[in-house]
Amino acid sequence: MDKKQDIYKKIHANHRERVKEKFLTLGFDGMHSHEILEILLYYSIPQKDTNPIAHELIEKFDSLSGVFDADYNELLKTYGIKEHSAVLIKLIPEICKKYQQDKLRQFTDCKNHTSTVDYLKSYLTLLNHEEFHVLCLTSDLKLLKHLKLFSGTVNSAHINLRVLTEEVLKYDTAGIIIAHNHPSKNSQPSIDDDLITEKILHSLNYLNIQLLDHIIIAGEKAYSYHANLRLDEIKSKFSVNFGSVVADKAEKFDDLYRE
């Protein structure tokens, strides 16, 4: 190794140590998006300057989240990114998701609305596609089963009510919470979301199963049909008679399901 290469290697090593120290001192709050990628790539590219590669990734995929959501094969087409780096990048959102799920692994009931939303966020926040989940509950809101029923486009045309009812009946379910995500990060319910809620409410009514909430996860934001009284509004529009037994059960569930 000649003298110039030796000097470059020392400068390069010192730069990496400075960036690591910055992270350990300030965390990610004190770092730009390209710096976060730069330090991550140290562990798949040990002998090369990762700064220009990090800039290239941000430029190509628009944002840090865009990089982590990028298709594996598209990552491989990026300057400086080989198999190890592409796998490392794709690992990050999956690790984050599993980390959140593991922290909430003791989640056993849905009596606390905020905890229920946090639990669902751990499954739906990081997705770049839509998924539809169902929490099957006992009469005292203990979690019987967490079902992922549909994936892809979640709308009233794609929600199969027969599949949903067959699944929830398997677990002697007294009530359910339905949830899906909006990858657009807009948490407000759409007309189609209202239609889904209405159809499911109708179907469950005849099975004497209570729909407790419909929760929409949009990144770190969430919308609750229960908390915003939208579920009550939809029920009030029904011409169907819910009956005193179902109404009594609904009131009992509402009393248990608190912020």
LOTIVO-801306 format. One record per residue (C-alpha): y, z, x. Coordinates in steps of 0.2 Angstrom, whole numbers, plus 2048, in hexadecimal, padded with zeros to 3 digits. Each point is the difference from the previous one (the first is absolute). Example, Ala and Ser with C-alpha at 12.3 -4.5 7.8 and 13.67 -1.06 7.14 Angstrom:
2
7EA82783E 8117FD806 
//
This chain:
259
800800800 8117FB808 80F80B800 8097F87F0 7F08027F6 7FF812805 8128037FB 7FD7F87EF 7F180A7FD 809810804 80F7FB7F4 7F47FB7F3 7F6810801 81080A7FF 8067F77F1 7F08047F7 802812804 8128007FA 7FB7F97EF 7F180C7FE 80C80E804 80D7FA7F3 7F28007F3 7FA811805 8128077FF 8077F77F1 7F17F97F7 8017EF7F7 8118057F8 8087FD811 7F87F0803 8037EE7FA 7F27F67F8 7FC7F580F 7FF81080B 7F38077F5 7F67F0802 803800812 7F9811803 7F17FC7F5 7FC7F180A 7FF80A810 7EF8057FB 7F97EE7FE 80B7F780D 80080C80F 8077F480D 80D7F67F8 8128037F9 7FD8027ED 8138007FC 8027ED7FD 7EF8007F7 80780E7F4 8107F67FD 7F67F07FC 7F580A7F3 80F8077F7 8097EF801 7F07F77F9 7FB80D7F2 8128067FC 7FD813801 7F480D807 7F78017EF 7FF7ED800 7F7801811 7F380D7FA 7FD7F67F0 7FF7EF809 7EF7F77FF 7F580280F 7FF7EE804 8137FE7FF 80280E80D 7F57F780C 80C7F17FF 80E80B806 8057FF813 7F880D80A 7F48077F2 7ED7FF804 7F18077F6 802812806 8138017FC 7FD7F77EF 7F280D7FB 80B80E806 80E7FB7F5 7F57FE7F1 7F9811803 8108097FE 8037FE7ED 7ED8047FD 80181080B 8108057F6 7F77FE7F0 7F180A805 80B80D807 8098037F0 7EF7FF7F6 7F980D80C 80E80C7FE 7FE7FF7ED 7ED801801 8008117F7 8097F87F1 7F58067F1 80B8007F1 80F7F77F8 80980F7F9 80F7FE80C 8097EF7FC 8087FF812 7EF803809 7F87F37F5 80D7F3805 7FE805812 7EE7FE7FF 8017EF7F9 80E7FB80C 7F380380E 7F57F27F9 80E7F47FA 81080180A 7FB7F580F 7F77F27F6 8077EF801 7F67FB7F1 7FE8077EE 7F380D7FC 7FC8097EF 7F8811802 7FA80C7F2 7FE813802 7F38077F4 8048127FB 7F780E7F7 8098097F1 80880C80D 8067F280B 7F380280E 7FD7F0809 7EF7F97FB 8017EF809 80D7F4808 7FC7EE7FC 8087F1808 7FD7F37F2 80A7F1803 8087F780F 80C7F1802 80B7FC7F2 80280F7F4 8067FB7EF 7FB8007EE 7F57F1802 7F680680E 7FD8127FB 7EE7FF7F8 80080E7F3 7ED7FF7FD 7FE804813 80C80E7FF 7F98087F1 7EE7FE807 805808810 80980F7F9 7F28047F3 7F480280F 808810805 8028097EF 8137FE802 80C80A7F5 80F7F7807 8067F480D 80F7FC80A 8037EE805 8097FA80F 8057F0809 80C7FA80D 80E7F4801 8007F8812 8127FA7FC 806813802 8087FF7EF 7F980F7F6 8077FB7EF 7F37FC7F3 7FF7EE7FA 7FD7F97EF 7EE7FD806 7FE812806 8058057EE 7F37F47F9 7F280780B 8058127FB 8007FC7EE 7EF7F7800 7F880E80A 80780D7F4 7F97F67F1 7EF7FF808 7FF812805 8068067EF 7F07FA7F8 7F580980D 80A8107FE 8057FF813 812805804 80C7F580B 80A80D809 80B7F580B 8037EF807 807802812 8077F180A 801802813 80D7F5809 801805812 806812801 8077FF7EE 7F68037F0 8027FE7ED 7F780B7F4 7FF7FB7ED 7FC8127FC 80F807809 80C7F37FA 7F98027EE 7FC7EE7FF 7EE8047FB 8078097F1 80B7F17FC 7F17F5800 7F580B7F6 80E8017F3 8007ED7FD 7EE8007FC 7FB7FD7EE 7EF808803 7FE8127FA 7FC80B810 7F980E7F5 802812801 7F180380D 8077F380C 8128077FE 7FA811803 7F77FB810 8107F6806 80A8107FE 7F480A809 8007F380F 813800800 800813801 7F57FF810 8087F1808 810808808 80C7FB80E 
//
